Amino acid sequence: MPVLRPIRRPRLPRTRLGTRIFRPGIGNPIFLRGLSNFAAGSGASSATTFSLTPTGQQQDDWLVIFVVTVGGAATITNTAGGLTEITGQLTQGATTTVSLWKKKCGAGESGTTYTWTVATGRRWAGIVTCWGGADPTDVVDGANVSSEGANAQQIDHNSLTPGAAFDWHILGTASNTAAPDDAAITFTQPASYVELAEAVSAHATLANARAALSVRELPDTSATGVQTVSITGGVNQQVAGFEVVIRVPSAGASITLADAGAAADALQVAADVPVADSGAGADQVQVALAITLPDAGTGSDALQVDAAATLADAGAGSDALSVAATVPLADIGTAADGIQIAVPKTLSDSGAGADVLSVAAAVPLGEQAAAAEALSVAAAVALVDSGTAADSLQAGIPRTLADAGTAADALTVTAAVPLADSGAGADALQVAAQVPLSQSGSGADALQVAITQAKTLADSGTGADVLRPAAAITLADLATAADSAAAAVLAALADAGTGADTLDVVTVVPVFWAVGVASTQPASTGTVIIQPQTTGEATLQLASVGESRQQ
């Protein structure tokens, strides 16, 4: 039966030998994961095939496996489990052959069987180590791996230089035993190295294979120095081995969050970030986190980042959460500097018509403690100087005009104009509007102001309809004699350019007369023309002044 020797001299206090779990030191992300069935040797006879079936490894862990044979030169080949050989094999004294293998674990890796073969039967021994938190691209720190052989009672493992602090140094040592006493050979590891296991084959009559593996955490990038492993038992044994450095992550590492099976699981990642002293003021540390935004394939993609902020309960009233962000304001060197803060808003597509985005801003209204409070919102509008004459400022307020669906739509905007009470008589409201008068360059210029008032013309259903606008003229009572109303109309007199110009004013007044009765013409300075009709109304036209009378 394979023999797994107990570990005799643990040297690191954070090592739990029962479960074989190494906890990383401060700042070290790498740890040695505990496995079951991680070390074994072949049985009572030589074999061409050897297998190990460890359990406990997890996805993205790295396996480093040390496999040796004794009984003659051999070429060890991995035939199951998908392992990669780290470096070339070494055979010492035509009997002890050592090999070193690695693999990054996939999903469901635990319980996988790893198998090796040789052409001729040999005695076997192997040890598996499992590393979590190592560099995801490669577990081996560059070319920091070498092999040694000796015909003696010890082996001097070469010095290696780690590429980063907190790498791990592994020593793998193997030897043949004095046939058939496999128990006569044991290994003594260097100071500060912890032996993980020793494994040995169990042939009854031939020399057996014995392997040992030890590790040490490297606190910095100093060279490991030559490390000596000695053996006890036998004389001038054929000893061979490897030394390799396990690499810490160079840029980012996969972190697995285990499901506790109840409630939410929390992942905490602590990192020591050095802060340089600028020599003035307070120094700040900035930590950048890269977030990948997947492409949805349609439209614009939005990135949402959620941050949890704790709101303390004041114990009274409502609690408010304030999140402050410091925005640096660059000094342009002239005038006042302005800062603009843009807040993106998402506008949902309703699927019908145009969509409107409404942004509401809360403006606090202070309590004056007397009368009603008024809220004033002031907006500063910059007026650009054109450099000539007076500049004007135009402020537009958009108004929405609803479509009634029939005829033309009208927009009515009501503006309130206050009328002060003078305290005596009737008060008049005057509204003044400035209308610019263009200079034509010749003669007097005339100002025309058109006031349009909508009038409704009813359709009588017969003949042409006439629109008669009515204007009310107030006649004041003088209290003596008859009162008269005078209406003045300004008529333009065109200049003919020769002689005197004449202005004709025609006034139409109605007169009534009886058929066949001569008309009595009033005194007049104009000419009266009567067009008799059978019945009804006749028209009296005066060339200058006329009046109507009954005939």
SVG drawing of the C-alpha trace seen along z (x, -y; Angstrom):
<svg xmlns="http://www.w3.org/2000/svg" viewBox="-98 -128 126 137">
<polyline fill="none" stroke="black" stroke-width="0.4" points="0.0,0.0 1.2,-3.6 2.7,-5.3 2.1,-9.0 4.4,-10.1 3.2,-12.7 4.8,-16.1 7.4,-16.3 8.5,-19.9 6.1,-22.7 7.8,-26.0 5.2,-28.6 2.6,-29.4 -0.1,-30.2 0.1,-26.7 -2.8,-24.3 -1.2,-20.9 -4.4,-18.9 -6.2,-20.5 -3.1,-21.7 -4.2,-25.3 -1.7,-28.1 -3.2,-31.5 -1.5,-34.3 0.5,-36.9 -0.4,-40.6 -0.5,-41.7 -0.2,-38.2 -3.1,-37.0 -1.7,-33.5 -2.8,-30.7 -2.3,-26.9 -5.6,-25.2 -6.2,-22.0 -6.8,-18.8 -7.6,-15.2 -5.8,-12.3 -3.0,-14.7 0.0,-12.3 0.6,-8.6 3.1,-6.0 2.7,-2.9 2.0,0.6 4.0,3.7 5.0,4.3 6.5,2.2 3.9,0.5 3.9,-1.3 0.9,-3.5 0.5,-5.7 -2.6,-7.9 -3.5,-10.5 -7.1,-11.6 -7.1,-14.7 -10.3,-16.4 -11.0,-19.9 -9.5,-22.0 -11.7,-24.8 -12.1,-26.5 -9.2,-28.8 -6.9,-27.2 -3.4,-26.2 -2.1,-22.6 1.7,-22.0 2.4,-18.2 5.8,-16.5 6.0,-12.9 9.1,-10.6 10.0,-7.1 12.8,-4.7 14.2,-1.6 16.0,-2.9 16.0,-5.8 12.5,-6.6 10.4,-9.1 7.3,-10.1 4.2,-11.0 0.9,-12.5 -1.9,-10.5 -5.0,-11.8 -6.0,-15.0 -4.6,-17.5 -1.4,-18.5 1.4,-20.6 5.1,-19.9 6.8,-22.8 10.3,-22.0 12.4,-19.0 12.8,-15.8 16.0,-14.7 17.3,-11.2 20.0,-10.9 22.3,-7.8 20.3,-5.9 17.6,-5.2 15.8,-8.3 13.7,-10.3 11.9,-13.5 9.2,-15.5 7.1,-18.6 3.6,-19.4 1.0,-22.2 -2.7,-22.9 -5.2,-25.7 -8.4,-24.1 -11.6,-24.3 -15.2,-23.9 -15.8,-20.6 -12.1,-19.8 -12.3,-18.3 -12.1,-14.5 -10.3,-14.5 -7.9,-11.6 -4.4,-12.5 -2.5,-9.6 1.2,-9.1 2.8,-6.2 6.3,-4.9 7.5,-2.2 8.8,0.2 7.5,0.9 8.8,-1.4 8.1,-2.3 6.3,-5.6 5.6,-8.5 3.7,-11.8 2.6,-14.9 -0.1,-17.4 -0.2,-21.1 -3.1,-23.4 -2.6,-27.2 -5.4,-29.8 -5.0,-33.5 -1.9,-33.0 -1.4,-34.8 -4.2,-33.8 -2.0,-33.7 0.8,-31.4 1.6,-30.0 5.4,-29.8 7.3,-33.0 9.1,-33.2 12.0,-30.7 12.5,-30.4 12.7,-26.6 15.7,-24.3 16.7,-20.6 19.5,-19.0 21.1,-15.6 23.6,-14.1 25.1,-10.8 25.4,-11.7 23.5,-12.3 22.2,-15.7 21.1,-17.9 21.7,-21.7 18.8,-23.4 19.9,-26.3 19.2,-29.9 16.2,-31.6 15.2,-35.3 11.5,-35.9 9.9,-38.5 7.7,-40.0 7.3,-40.1 5.1,-37.4 5.9,-34.7 6.2,-31.2 9.3,-28.9 8.8,-25.2 11.5,-22.5 10.8,-19.0 13.3,-16.3 13.3,-12.6 15.6,-9.6 15.8,-5.9 15.9,-3.8 18.1,-0.9 16.3,2.2 14.0,3.2 14.0,0.9 12.0,-2.1 11.7,-3.3 15.4,-3.9 15.3,-7.1 13.9,-10.4 14.4,-14.1 15.5,-17.1 14.3,-20.4 16.1,-23.8 15.2,-26.2 12.1,-28.3 10.7,-25.7 7.6,-23.7 7.4,-20.2 4.0,-19.4 4.3,-15.7 6.6,-12.7 5.3,-9.9 6.9,-6.4 6.2,-3.3 5.8,0.1 7.7,2.7 8.6,5.7 12.0,6.5 13.3,3.7 14.4,0.1 11.5,-2.2 10.8,-5.8 10.5,-8.4 9.5,-12.1 9.1,-15.1 7.8,-18.7 8.4,-21.8 7.5,-25.5 8.4,-29.0 6.7,-32.4 9.1,-35.0 8.6,-38.5 10.5,-40.4 12.4,-40.0 15.7,-38.9 17.3,-35.7 16.4,-32.5 20.0,-31.4 21.1,-27.8 18.9,-25.6 20.1,-22.2 18.0,-19.2 19.7,-16.2 18.7,-12.6 19.0,-10.0 19.5,-6.3 21.4,-4.5 24.8,-5.5 25.4,-7.6 21.8,-7.6 20.8,-8.9 19.0,-12.2 17.2,-14.6 14.8,-17.4 13.3,-20.7 13.0,-24.3 10.3,-26.6 8.8,-30.0 5.0,-30.4 4.0,-33.9 1.6,-36.4 -0.9,-38.2 0.8,-40.8 -2.4,-42.7 -5.7,-41.6 -6.8,-38.3 -10.0,-36.3 -11.7,-36.2 -14.3,-33.6 -17.3,-34.4 -18.6,-31.3 -22.3,-31.0 -23.0,-30.7 -26.4,-29.2 -28.3,-31.7 -28.9,-35.5 -26.6,-37.6 -22.9,-36.9 -20.4,-39.8 -17.0,-40.0 -14.4,-42.1 -11.1,-42.7 -8.4,-44.6 -5.4,-46.2 -2.5,-48.2 -2.2,-51.3 0.9,-53.5 0.2,-57.2 3.2,-59.4 3.8,-62.5 3.6,-65.6 5.1,-67.7 2.2,-70.2 -1.4,-69.8 -3.3,-66.5 -2.4,-63.7 -5.1,-61.6 -5.2,-58.1 -7.1,-57.3 -8.2,-53.8 -9.4,-53.2 -11.8,-50.4 -12.2,-49.3 -15.8,-48.3 -16.6,-46.6 -19.8,-47.7 -21.2,-44.9 -22.6,-45.8 -26.3,-45.0 -26.2,-45.1 -29.1,-47.6 -29.3,-51.3 -27.1,-52.9 -25.8,-51.0 -26.0,-52.5 -23.7,-51.8 -25.1,-51.7 -22.9,-51.7 -24.6,-51.2 -23.0,-52.4 -24.4,-51.7 -24.5,-54.7 -25.4,-54.2 -28.0,-56.6 -27.8,-57.0 -31.1,-57.3 -31.1,-60.6 -34.0,-59.3 -36.2,-62.2 -38.0,-63.5 -36.9,-62.5 -33.3,-61.7 -31.7,-63.2 -28.9,-61.7 -26.4,-64.1 -23.8,-63.0 -21.2,-65.6 -18.8,-65.5 -15.8,-67.8 -15.5,-69.2 -12.3,-71.2 -12.8,-74.6 -10.0,-75.6 -8.9,-79.3 -9.0,-80.6 -7.1,-83.7 -9.6,-86.3 -13.0,-87.4 -15.1,-84.9 -14.9,-81.2 -18.0,-79.1 -18.7,-75.5 -21.1,-73.4 -22.5,-70.1 -24.4,-67.9 -26.8,-65.3 -27.9,-62.7 -31.6,-62.0 -33.2,-59.1 -36.2,-59.7 -38.5,-56.7 -40.0,-56.1 -43.8,-56.1 -44.3,-54.6 -46.8,-57.3 -46.1,-60.9 -43.2,-63.0 -41.9,-62.4 -41.2,-65.2 -38.6,-65.2 -39.6,-67.2 -37.0,-68.1 -38.3,-69.5 -36.1,-71.6 -37.1,-72.2 -36.7,-75.8 -37.1,-76.4 -39.5,-79.2 -38.4,-81.0 -41.0,-81.8 -41.2,-85.6 -43.4,-85.3 -45.7,-88.1 -48.2,-88.2 -47.9,-85.8 -44.5,-84.7 -43.6,-85.1 -41.2,-82.9 -38.9,-84.6 -36.6,-82.7 -34.0,-84.8 -32.0,-83.8 -29.0,-85.7 -29.0,-86.3 -25.8,-87.6 -26.2,-90.6 -23.6,-90.7 -22.3,-94.2 -22.7,-94.5 -20.4,-97.6 -22.9,-99.9 -26.0,-101.7 -28.1,-100.2 -28.2,-96.4 -31.5,-94.6 -32.2,-91.5 -34.8,-89.0 -36.0,-86.3 -38.3,-83.7 -40.8,-81.6 -42.0,-78.5 -45.8,-78.0 -47.6,-74.8 -50.4,-75.2 -52.8,-72.3 -54.3,-71.0 -58.1,-71.2 -58.3,-69.0 -60.7,-71.3 -60.0,-74.7 -57.2,-77.0 -56.0,-77.0 -55.4,-80.3 -52.9,-80.9 -53.9,-83.4 -51.3,-84.8 -52.7,-87.0 -50.6,-89.7 -51.8,-91.6 -51.1,-95.4 -51.8,-97.0 -53.9,-100.3 -53.0,-102.6 -55.9,-104.3 -55.3,-108.1 -58.0,-108.6 -60.0,-111.1 -62.2,-110.7 -61.8,-108.0 -58.4,-106.4 -57.1,-105.9 -54.8,-103.1 -52.2,-104.0 -50.2,-101.4 -47.5,-102.8 -45.7,-100.9 -42.7,-102.2 -42.9,-101.8 -39.8,-102.7 -40.2,-105.1 -38.0,-104.3 -36.3,-107.2 -37.2,-107.1 -34.7,-109.7 -37.1,-112.1 -40.1,-114.3 -42.0,-113.6 -42.3,-110.1 -45.7,-108.7 -46.3,-106.2 -49.1,-103.7 -50.4,-101.6 -52.9,-98.9 -55.2,-97.5 -57.0,-94.5 -60.2,-93.5 -62.0,-90.4 -65.6,-91.0 -68.1,-88.3 -70.1,-88.6 -73.4,-86.6 -74.5,-85.1 -78.1,-86.4 -78.6,-83.7 -79.5,-86.2 -77.4,-88.6 -74.1,-90.1 -73.6,-90.7 -72.2,-94.0 -70.0,-94.4 -70.8,-97.6 -68.5,-98.2 -70.2,-100.4 -68.4,-103.0 -70.0,-104.7 -69.4,-108.4 -70.4,-110.1 -72.4,-113.4 -72.0,-115.7 -75.0,-117.7 -74.1,-121.4 -77.5,-122.2 -78.1,-125.1 -79.7,-124.9 -79.1,-121.8 -76.0,-119.7 -74.1,-118.5 -71.7,-115.7 -68.7,-116.4 -66.6,-113.6 -63.3,-114.5 -61.8,-112.4 -58.3,-113.1 -58.2,-112.8 -54.9,-112.8 -54.7,-115.4 -52.4,-114.3 -50.2,-117.0 -50.9,-117.0 -47.7,-119.0 -49.5,-121.7 -52.0,-124.3 -54.3,-124.1 -55.4,-120.7 -59.1,-119.9 -60.4,-117.7 -63.8,-116.1 -65.8,-114.9 -69.1,-113.0 -71.6,-112.5 -74.6,-110.2 -77.8,-111.0 -81.2,-109.3 -84.4,-111.4 -88.0,-110.2 -90.5,-111.5 -93.9,-110.5 -94.3,-109.3 -95.4,-112.0 -94.9,-114.9 -92.4,-117.5 -89.5,-117.9 -88.9,-121.0 -85.2,-121.6 -83.7,-123.2 -81.3,-126.0 -78.0,-124.6 -74.7,-125.5 -74.4,-122.2 -76.4,-120.5 -79.2,-118.0 -79.7,-115.1 -82.9,-113.0 -83.3,-109.6 -87.1,-108.9 -88.2,-105.4 -91.6,-103.8 -91.6,-103.3 -89.1,-103.3 -86.1,-105.3 -84.4,-107.8 -80.8,-109.0 -79.9,-112.6 -76.4,-113.5 -74.9,-116.9 -71.7,-118.1 -70.7,-119.7 -73.2,-119.9 -76.7,-118.2 -79.4,-117.3 -82.3,-114.9 -86.0,-116.0 -89.4,-114.4 -90.9,-115.0"/>
</svg>
